Amino acid sequence: MKIINKTDWDSSHLKKIFYACINLYEKLGNERKTDLNIKITYSKPKKERTEYLKTVQDGKWMGWNTYRGRASLSGTYMKLRIPKDNIDKEKLCRLFLHEYEHNLGYGHDATTKDMCFTTAWGDFKWVYQYYIEKKIIKGLIDYKQERFEKARNNVILYERKLNRTKKLLKKWKSVVRYYDKRYLKVASNNKEIKIKGE
């Protein structure tokens, strides 16, 4: 499955839900197809299409005008339009399976009318165990974070170097003190010997 994601929603989160839908569809005794090319964009509801997009189930307006899609019949291409905020995961699953059936070769006349609302796929409450979050977009915040990480790492590095330098300095100072004492002692002895010789 290849996803071309033009939205801010995380592709890996969407892919997990799509695979879960495919697994559900297969468990119901249907075909399985995973070599899909899915393009995901934001929905752009048009006022002139509102009446056309309205669908009623059990007398209740389902509000599907922000979940739309298209797919190639018996092909692998699928395009999904989803909201920019507050995705309804159940509606997303039904939309995906609607287009998925087109990819498998089923037209609107070959399956339940208004497939997006069919109950043939059962209860979709299981989908709420999955989460969909916005992906991290590379930008100024990330650059600042990178600079912060670099600065922090450099502080750690040079603190280590400073500690090592302090230890080396202490070591060589002790060596200098040792030789200072020894040199002074030798010089003092030589001076005494010289005086006695006189």
Secondary structure, DSSP 8 states (H G I E B T S, - for coil): -EEEE-SSB-HHHHHHHHHHHHHHHHHTT-------EEEEEE----GGGHHHH--EETTEE--GGG-EEEE-TTSSEEEEEE-SS---HHHHHHHHHHHHHHHTT--GGGS-SSGGG-STT---GGGGGS---B----SHHHHHHHHHHHHHHHHHHHHHHHHHHHHHHHHHHHHHHHHHHHHHHHHHHHHHHHHHH-
